[in-house]
Amino acid sequence: MSASRSRRNPRVDAYIATAAGFARPVLEYLRELVHEGCPDIEENVKWGMPSFEYKGLLCGMAAFKQHCTFGFWKHALVVGPEPKKPVSADARDAMGEFGRITCIADLPGRRALLAYVRKAVKLNDEGIKQPRPPRKPKVVLVVPPDLAAQLKKSKSAAAYFTEFSYSKQKDYIEWLTGAKTEATRARRLATAIEWIAEGKSRNWKYERC
């Protein structure tokens, strides 16, 4: 089944025409398959690569010097954590769910791919969104004992340090622990407490007023 000419985007035609020889049949195959799975698909070029849209982004493909890629916008819901056709370890660093594609045989079977396309269409029909990735746990900085002891002696320094962002606290801690000698560390600790008590960041001298 060939993609409807009325729904072919000339920019996608041009993209495929200028792709490497090995890539052209792969891209054409994927294009035809997406149109078969969703006759109402709209072609576009986003981020310099062909994309397919139906009530929002559906999937996209790309060609590089030695491989192609193909993936679904809502990949976690469409394909799941692992595609049905195993992807080699060397190919997993490519974007998309199917690794580095150098020929049609590298893809899952036609029936499986059509099922993925139709599942993606159904998700967009139902307005189901891609789940957000879980938030990374907040990293708690370990305050060196000598810095903690001096903060306890200065209420203003302790108050400001508590209000400082993670990065500001980290700057001071790394500056202190990076000292090569005890004498240098002592000087840095005294300076740090002085600056912190004034609400200054470690690099306040370089900040714009």
RALIN-V150468 format. One record per residue. N is the residue number from 1. RES is the residue in three letters. OMEGA is omega as a letter, one per 20 degrees, with the letter a starting at -180 (NA if undefined). D_CENTER is the distance of its C-alpha to the mean C-alpha in whole Angstrom. Layout:
BEGIN
N RES OMEGA D_CENTER
N RES OMEGA D_CENTER
END
This chain:
BEGIN
1 MET a 35
2 SER r 33
3 ALA r 31
4 SER a 33
5 ARG a 34
6 SER a 34
7 ARG r 30
8 ARG r 29
9 ASN a 27
10 PRO r 29
11 ARG r 26
12 VAL r 25
13 ASP a 28
14 ALA r 28
15 TYR a 24
16 ILE a 26
17 ALA a 29
18 THR r 27
19 ALA r 25
20 ALA a 27
21 GLY a 30
22 PHE a 28
23 ALA a 25
24 ARG r 27
25 PRO r 28
26 VAL a 25
27 LEU r 24
28 GLU r 27
29 TYR a 27
30 LEU r 24
31 ARG a 25
32 GLU a 28
33 LEU r 27
34 VAL r 24
35 HIS r 27
36 GLU a 29
37 GLY a 27
38 CYS a 27
39 PRO a 30
40 ASP a 29
41 ILE r 25
42 GLU r 25
43 GLU r 23
44 ASN r 21
45 VAL r 20
46 LYS a 16
47 TRP r 14
48 GLY a 17
49 MET r 17
50 PRO r 19
51 SER a 18
52 PHE a 20
53 GLU r 20
54 TYR a 23
55 LYS a 23
56 GLY r 19
57 LEU a 16
58 LEU a 17
59 CYS a 16
60 GLY r 16
61 MET r 17
62 ALA r 17
63 ALA r 19
64 PHE a 19
65 LYS a 22
66 GLN r 23
67 HIS r 20
68 CYS r 19
69 THR r 16
70 PHE a 16
71 GLY r 14
72 PHE a 14
73 TRP r 12
74 LYS a 13
75 HIS a 13
76 ALA a 13
77 LEU a 17
78 VAL a 18
79 VAL a 17
80 GLY a 17
81 PRO a 16
82 GLU r 18
83 PRO a 19
84 LYS r 23
85 LYS a 23
86 PRO r 22
87 VAL a 20
88 SER a 21
89 ALA a 20
90 ASP a 20
91 ALA a 18
92 ARG a 15
93 ASP r 13
94 ALA r 13
95 MET a 10
96 GLY a 12
97 GLU a 14
98 PHE r 17
99 GLY a 16
100 ARG a 18
101 ILE r 20
102 THR r 24
103 CYS a 26
104 ILE a 26
105 ALA r 28
106 ASP a 24
107 LEU r 23
108 PRO r 24
109 GLY a 28
110 ARG a 28
111 ARG r 29
112 ALA r 26
113 LEU r 24
114 LEU r 26
115 ALA r 26
116 TYR a 22
117 VAL a 22
118 ARG r 25
119 LYS r 23
120 ALA r 20
121 VAL a 23
122 LYS r 24
123 LEU r 21
124 ASN r 21
125 ASP a 25
126 GLU r 25
127 GLY a 22
128 ILE a 20
129 LYS r 17
130 GLN r 13
131 PRO r 14
132 ARG r 12
133 PRO a 10
134 PRO r 13
135 ARG r 13
136 LYS r 14
137 PRO a 18
138 LYS a 19
139 VAL r 20
140 VAL r 24
141 LEU r 26
142 VAL a 29
143 VAL r 31
144 PRO a 34
145 PRO a 37
146 ASP r 39
147 LEU r 37
148 ALA a 37
149 ALA a 41
150 GLN r 41
151 LEU r 39
152 LYS a 41
153 LYS a 44
154 SER a 43
155 LYS a 42
156 SER r 40
157 ALA r 38
158 ALA a 37
159 ALA a 36
160 TYR a 34
161 PHE r 32
162 THR a 31
163 GLU a 30
164 PHE r 28
165 SER r 24
166 TYR a 23
167 SER r 22
168 LYS r 26
169 GLN a 27
170 LYS r 25
171 ASP a 26
172 TYR a 30
173 ILE r 30
174 GLU r 28
175 TRP a 31
176 LEU a 33
177 THR r 32
178 GLY r 32
179 ALA a 36
180 LYS a 38
181 THR r 41
182 GLU a 42
183 ALA r 44
184 THR a 41
185 ARG a 39
186 ALA r 42
187 ARG r 42
188 ARG r 38
189 LEU r 39
190 ALA r 42
191 THR a 40
192 ALA a 37
193 ILE r 39
194 GLU a 40
195 TRP a 37
196 ILE a 36
197 ALA r 39
198 GLU r 39
199 GLY a 35
200 LYS r 34
201 SER a 30
202 ARG a 31
203 ASN a 30
204 TRP a 32
205 LYS a 34
206 TYR r 32
207 GLU r 30
208 ARG r 32
209 CYS NA 34
END
